[in-house]
């Protein structure tokens, strides 16, 4: 897995909201399932309060695991030199080659 680093401005510690015991039990189960699937890894961030999780009940009774990134987006340092979009790069290469399709 490629390491990813997200730069943020220093911020005050966020108060972690209180959770209901039933929601806590459900969230632990979902987090364990995700960790076992190897598609996710534990964060090394000390600012865990910036992306709280929410468990939303679906119509079929199952639970949707959602992450609220609004607080994290507020403290992100924007990239001065963002990567070019791959479709723009491919278009430029195609046009420089003389191909028009």
C-alpha positions in Angstrom: 0.0 0.0 0.0 1.3 3.5 -0.9 1.8 5.7 2.1 -0.4 8.8 2.1 0.3 12.0 4.1 -2.3 14.7 4.4 -0.9 18.0 5.6 -3.0 20.0 8.1 -2.6 23.2 10.0 -2.1 22.7 13.7 -5.4 22.8 15.4 -6.9 22.6 18.9 -8.0 19.2 20.1 -11.6 18.5 19.1 -13.9 17.2 21.8 -15.0 13.7 20.8 -18.7 13.5 20.9 -20.4 11.1 23.3 -21.7 7.9 21.7 -24.5 5.7 22.6 -23.4 2.3 23.9 -25.3 0.4 21.2 -23.7 2.6 18.5 -20.3 2.0 20.0 -20.8 -1.8 19.8 -22.0 -1.6 16.2 -19.1 0.7 15.2 -16.5 -1.6 16.8 -18.0 -4.6 14.8 -17.9 -2.6 11.5 -14.4 -1.3 12.1 -13.2 -4.9 12.9 -14.8 -6.2 9.7 -13.1 -3.4 7.7 -9.7 -4.1 9.3 -10.1 -7.8 8.6 -10.8 -7.1 4.9 -7.3 -5.5 4.5 -8.8 -2.6 2.4 -8.2 -0.2 5.3 -5.5 0.5 7.8 -5.3 2.2 11.1 -4.6 6.0 11.0 -1.5 7.4 12.6 -3.2 10.8 13.0 -3.5 12.4 16.4 -6.5 14.4 15.3 -9.0 11.6 15.3 -11.8 14.0 16.4 -11.7 15.7 13.0 -13.4 12.8 11.1 -16.1 11.3 13.3 -18.0 8.3 12.2 -21.7 7.8 12.0 -23.7 4.7 11.6 -26.8 5.1 9.4 -29.5 2.5 9.2 -30.4 1.5 5.7 -33.9 0.6 4.5 -33.0 -3.1 4.5 -32.0 -2.9 8.2 -28.2 -3.2 7.6 -25.9 -0.4 8.7 -24.0 2.1 6.6 -20.6 3.2 7.9 -20.2 7.0 7.2 -17.3 9.3 7.9 -17.9 13.1 8.3 -14.9 14.8 6.7 -16.2 18.4 7.1 -13.9 19.3 10.1 -10.9 17.7 8.4 -11.5 19.7 5.2 -11.5 22.9 7.3 -7.9 22.3 8.5 -6.4 20.8 5.3 -3.5 22.7 3.7 -4.4 23.1 0.0 -1.8 21.8 -2.5 -0.1 24.7 -4.4 0.9 22.4 -7.2 -1.9 19.8 -7.6 -1.4 16.8 -9.9 -2.6 17.2 -13.4 -5.8 15.3 -14.3 -5.0 12.1 -16.1 -7.6 12.7 -18.8 -6.0 16.1 -19.6 -2.6 14.5 -19.9 -3.9 11.8 -22.2 -5.7 14.3 -24.4 -2.4 16.3 -24.7 -0.4 13.2 -25.6 -3.0 12.1 -28.1 -3.1 15.6 -29.8 0.7 15.9 -29.9 0.9 12.5 -31.7 -1.3 13.8 -34.5 -4.2 11.5 -33.7 -7.6 13.0 -33.7 -9.9 10.2 -32.4 
